[in-house]
């Protein structure tokens, strides 16, 4: 199972869109599941995503300041605004998905 926390306008896609400041979704993982597969199952279009954190580490961001903010990153190369949808997920992973309306949140 993977835990997905939705922030900003993406909360509307969770089970309780009128909840607190975040919405938590738990998904069972089929074999070979990827970040893109999980997002598709939730109905989240990639163009609505500003940042993706995987287990507290930056996977993707649209913030050009990311290299200077020194976030722990999933990959060595600088994450780009193109979501890394092919990245595999594993049982127990946590995803934080921030919508475009929260693009400056991580600064």
Residue pairs with C-beta under 8 A, 6 or more apart in sequence:
1 26
1 27
1 28
1 29
1 91
1 92
2 26
2 27
2 29
2 33
2 38
2 89
2 90
2 91
2 92
2 93
2 94
2 95
3 24
3 25
3 26
3 93
3 94
3 95
4 24
4 25
4 26
4 27
4 38
4 42
4 94
4 95
4 97
5 22
5 23
5 24
5 25
5 94
5 95
5 96
5 97
6 13
6 14
6 22
6 23
6 24
6 25
6 42
6 44
6 97
6 99
7 21
7 22
7 96
7 97
7 98
7 99
7 102
7 105
8 98
8 99
8 100
8 101
8 102
8 105
9 48
9 99
9 100
9 101
10 23
10 44
10 48
10 49
10 97
10 98
10 99
11 17
11 19
11 22
11 23
13 23
13 42
13 43
13 44
14 23
14 24
14 25
14 42
15 23
15 25
16 23
17 23
25 42
27 38
27 41
27 42
29 38
29 89
29 90
29 91
30 37
32 88
33 88
33 89
34 85
34 86
34 87
34 88
34 89
35 52
35 54
35 59
35 83
35 84
35 85
35 86
35 87
35 89
35 95
36 46
36 83
36 85
36 86
37 89
38 89
38 95
39 46
39 49
39 83
39 85
39 97
44 97
46 83
46 85
47 100
48 99
48 100
49 60
49 62
49 83
49 97
49 98
49 99
49 100
50 61
50 62
50 63
50 81
50 98
50 99
50 100
50 101
50 102
50 103
50 105
51 58
51 60
51 61
51 62
51 63
51 96
51 97
51 98
51 102
51 103
51 105
51 106
52 58
52 59
52 60
52 61
52 83
52 84
52 95
52 96
52 97
52 98
53 59
53 95
53 96
53 98
54 74
54 87
54 93
54 94
54 95
55 74
55 93
55 94
56 72
56 94
56 96
57 71
57 72
57 73
57 74
58 66
58 71
58 72
58 73
58 74
58 79
58 106
59 73
59 74
59 75
59 79
59 83
59 84
59 87
60 79
60 80
60 81
60 82
60 83
60 84
61 79
61 80
61 81
61 106
62 81
62 100
62 103
63 69
63 103
63 104
63 106
63 107
65 107
66 78
66 79
66 106
67 78
69 106
69 107
71 106
73 79
74 84
74 87
75 84
89 95
98 105
98 106
